[in-house]
Every structure is written in structure tokens, then in C-alpha cells.
Amino acid sequence: MLSLTVQAGEQTSPHFMTVTLGGDDVRHLRQTGFDQAGRLFFADTAEDGDVFLPNSERWLLQLTLLGGERRPRVRTYTVRRFRPLESAFDVEISPPCPSRLATPHR
């Protein structure tokens, strides 16, 4: 488990954003190829900002057993640019926007 912070964000197109994540823990991350992916755990914005982080290889079971009010949102992202000298990497996301949330996806 790595503890990361958002270092930068840039809107790269109308529907995509590049987010730079980094911190001291990036030094423990090895670059394994162009399809390297990881899971990010997000706190509910209505909560106090604390995120439950599993502490076992059986993390999926730990998340399943959590009550819905404590269970974080988990998303998988592919690393787009890995910069170990800067202790950072980029992921590209499609952030939700109110207009897309209000209409069904086709």
C-alpha cells in the first residue's frame, strides 16, 4: 500500500484529465511496463476524509466485509508516465461532471 498525494491536475481534453500522484512512497514502486496498473482508494466526500486501507493480501475480502458506510470507492488506473526521480507518476481519468451524471450513458 502506498500513501500518495495529488500533486497536479491538467484537463487534457473535454472528457479526460491527467492527474499527477506522488510522494515518498513512490520510491517503493517499480516500473514494470507500459500496462502497469494500480488501484486507488477514495474517501467519500461526505466523510471526514479518512480512507480505509486494507492491510492484507486478502484486501478484497476486507473491503467486502466492511459496512457500506466505511467502504471506500476503489478504481483501477493505468500508469501513463512514471517519473521515479520526481517520486511521481501520472494517471488519466475521466472525471464525472454534473451533466453526464444527470443523463443516462448511451
Disulfide bonds with the S-S distance in Angstrom:
none
